[in-house]
Amino acid sequence: MSQRKIKKIRAEEKIAQKAS
């Protein structure tokens, strides 16, 4: 996996945690 994809997934996970 590329570093960019990992960063994007991490950011999305953070947003998901904030939303829930």
Gaussian input, Z-matrix of N, CA and C with variables (Angstrom, degrees):
# hf/3-21g

backbone

0 1
 N
 C     1     B1
 C     2     B2     1     A1
 N     3     B3     2     A2     1     D1
 C     4     B4     3     A3     2     D2
 C     5     B5     4     A4     3     D3
 N     6     B6     5     A5     4     D4
 C     7     B7     6     A6     5     D5
 C     8     B8     7     A7     6     D6
 N     9     B9     8     A8     7     D7
 C    10    B10     9     A9     8     D8
 C    11    B11    10    A10     9     D9
 N    12    B12    11    A11    10    D10
 C    13    B13    12    A12    11    D11
 C    14    B14    13    A13    12    D12
 N    15    B15    14    A14    13    D13
 C    16    B16    15    A15    14    D14
 C    17    B17    16    A16    15    D15
 N    18    B18    17    A17    16    D16
 C    19    B19    18    A18    17    D17
 C    20    B20    19    A19    18    D18
 N    21    B21    20    A20    19    D19
 C    22    B22    21    A21    20    D20
 C    23    B23    22    A22    21    D21
 N    24    B24    23    A23    22    D22
 C    25    B25    24    A24    23    D23
 C    26    B26    25    A25    24    D24
 N    27    B27    26    A26    25    D25
 C    28    B28    27    A27    26    D26
 C    29    B29    28    A28    27    D27
 N    30    B30    29    A29    28    D28
 C    31    B31    30    A30    29    D29
 C    32    B32    31    A31    30    D30
 N    33    B33    32    A32    31    D31
 C    34    B34    33    A33    32    D32
 C    35    B35    34    A34    33    D33
 N    36    B36    35    A35    34    D34
 C    37    B37    36    A36    35    D35
 C    38    B38    37    A37    36    D36
 N    39    B39    38    A38    37    D37
 C    40    B40    39    A39    38    D38
 C    41    B41    40    A40    39    D39
 N    42    B42    41    A41    40    D40
 C    43    B43    42    A42    41    D41
 C    44    B44    43    A43    42    D42
 N    45    B45    44    A44    43    D43
 C    46    B46    45    A45    44    D44
 C    47    B47    46    A46    45    D45
 N    48    B48    47    A47    46    D46
 C    49    B49    48    A48    47    D47
 C    50    B50    49    A49    48    D48
 N    51    B51    50    A50    49    D49
 C    52    B52    51    A51    50    D50
 C    53    B53    52    A52    51    D51
 N    54    B54    53    A53    52    D52
 C    55    B55    54    A54    53    D53
 C    56    B56    55    A55    54    D54
 N    57    B57    56    A56    55    D55
 C    58    B58    57    A57    56    D56
 C    59    B59    58    A58    57    D57

   B1=1.4748
   B2=1.5347
   B3=1.3063
   B4=1.4647
   B5=1.5231
   B6=1.3260
   B7=1.4660
   B8=1.5117
   B9=1.3462
   B10=1.4728
   B11=1.5152
   B12=1.3140
   B13=1.4770
   B14=1.5210
   B15=1.3157
   B16=1.4663
   B17=1.5266
   B18=1.3368
   B19=1.4721
   B20=1.5183
   B21=1.3305
   B22=1.4693
   B23=1.5287
   B24=1.3161
   B25=1.4760
   B26=1.5283
   B27=1.3222
   B28=1.4793
   B29=1.5362
   B30=1.3217
   B31=1.4695
   B32=1.5242
   B33=1.3195
   B34=1.4687
   B35=1.5268
   B36=1.3069
   B37=1.4697
   B38=1.5290
   B39=1.3184
   B40=1.4706
   B41=1.5178
   B42=1.3332
   B43=1.4685
   B44=1.5261
   B45=1.3091
   B46=1.4719
   B47=1.5258
   B48=1.3284
   B49=1.4641
   B50=1.5282
   B51=1.3312
   B52=1.4650
   B53=1.5267
   B54=1.3158
   B55=1.4721
   B56=1.5222
   B57=1.3380
   B58=1.4708
   B59=1.5117
   A1=109.42
   A2=115.08
   A3=118.64
   A4=111.11
   A5=115.97
   A6=121.06
   A7=110.75
   A8=116.55
   A9=119.78
   A10=110.71
   A11=116.23
   A12=119.71
   A13=110.09
   A14=115.94
   A15=120.00
   A16=109.57
   A17=116.69
   A18=119.90
   A19=110.22
   A20=116.37
   A21=120.15
   A22=110.13
   A23=116.63
   A24=120.33
   A25=109.53
   A26=117.27
   A27=120.41
   A28=109.32
   A29=116.86
   A30=120.58
   A31=110.12
   A32=116.61
   A33=120.33
   A34=110.20
   A35=117.36
   A36=120.64
   A37=109.85
   A38=116.84
   A39=120.37
   A40=110.04
   A41=116.46
   A42=120.82
   A43=109.80
   A44=117.18
   A45=121.13
   A46=109.87
   A47=116.80
   A48=119.97
   A49=109.73
   A50=117.19
   A51=120.21
   A52=110.30
   A53=116.10
   A54=120.23
   A55=110.71
   A56=116.44
   A57=119.07
   A58=112.61
   D1=144.36
   D2=-179.42
   D3=-82.48
   D4=153.49
   D5=-179.58
   D6=-56.82
   D7=-37.03
   D8=-178.23
   D9=-63.41
   D10=-43.10
   D11=-179.35
   D12=-63.53
   D13=-42.46
   D14=179.87
   D15=-60.91
   D16=-45.28
   D17=-179.36
   D18=-61.69
   D19=-41.66
   D20=-178.94
   D21=-64.41
   D22=-44.38
   D23=-179.69
   D24=-63.61
   D25=-43.07
   D26=-179.78
   D27=-60.61
   D28=-44.37
   D29=-179.77
   D30=-62.60
   D31=-42.50
   D32=-179.86
   D33=-65.75
   D34=-37.06
   D35=178.36
   D36=-64.82
   D37=-40.28
   D38=179.03
   D39=-63.23
   D40=-44.50
   D41=179.08
   D42=-62.21
   D43=-41.58
   D44=-178.87
   D45=-63.09
   D46=-39.43
   D47=179.99
   D48=-66.53
   D49=-39.25
   D50=-179.92
   D51=-66.64
   D52=-39.03
   D53=-177.34
   D54=-67.80
   D55=-35.10
   D56=-176.16
   D57=-88.14

